């Protein structure tokens, strides 16, 4: 039995998996809908592979119509490489449904970043550059939860995985020729680390509330309880936390710490209907926060050492090296990573968790960046004035 492109029955799914069974490399994408629900609603899973004759075959599998547990078990087999573009959100969804972490995986966006395509290159541009065909964008903002799916949606969905195989094959060739394949292994390691997908504990959700850094410790303790309550309430109702209570209202409650329902209603963003439903729970959360030991302050301490000059040096050096390596500067290091490195060097602290101090980054730019910060080398304009060069500092100077 030959499976149709759109898989909606257990029989069609079995047939599709049988057609894909020989494949050691699969391209995978998902379509989901995420407006009000607590978690994204998975609406489609697309999988493609080359058949034994080398022809590309793809299927769009409808998880709203058929149990996809057989597909998840198929994808979980460690002998199959799963290729994604911008893999993180797809993996979060699939891993949560599987209850395990998919491996091995390959992210074409991360691969492209090591080959001069820029930081976080989009799929359409990558396909255009490597395959020579620009994908259609007509269904980019479709509501994938509505049924029946239209032919145009199915065509769009399959165009996300069939050209992706050609991108993967081209990128693998480029990585091999450039000697950068080992770099990608390092870049992709977090994608198969279960710790990368560990949910934030409810009692740490307050750290993600915008504006929390401005609060004093007592207000932070209250915010911690309120944010944990909001998360639990949202999960139970299957809605996004912001639909329970928005961040500004949480912050106002944490600051004002009302003790009555009348006090709750006086807080902007708390409607009377919400207070009627959840007033007691909110007051209890506020009281728990006031009774608890407060967490450490989130207010940024004034730096003891000014590292701005060192950061400027590093940015100049990395700008030059990124051009020489044809790798986006943000891939080598972000501004915050440069500041963290400069500060740790200035304060004599451990560098182990600084990206520039390990792996391929250290070999190509990190060691010289550290020498710059330590004053062992300096920057100068090279001959012709078009390049920055490193000059050894004379001993004793």
Secondary structure, DSSP 8 states (H G I E B T S, - for coil): ----SEE-SHHHHHHHHHHHTT-SEEEEEEEEE-SSSSS-EEEEEEEEEE-TTS-EEEEEE-TTTS--HHHHHHHH-TTSEEEESS-HHHHHHHHHHHTS---SEEEHHHHHHTTTS-TT--HHHHHHHHHS-----TTTT--TTSSS--HHHHHHHHTTTHHHHHHHHHHHHHHHHHT-HHHHHHHHGGGG-GGGG----GGGGGGGSTTGGGS-HHHHHHHHHHHHHHHHHHHHHTS-HHHH--HHHHHHHHHH---SHHHHHTSTT--HHHHHHHHHHHHHHHHHHHHS------S----SS--HHHHHHHHHHHHHHHHHHT--HHHH--HHHHHHHHHHHHHT---TT-GGGSHHHIIIIIHHHHHHHTTSEEEEE-GGGS-EEEEE--TT-
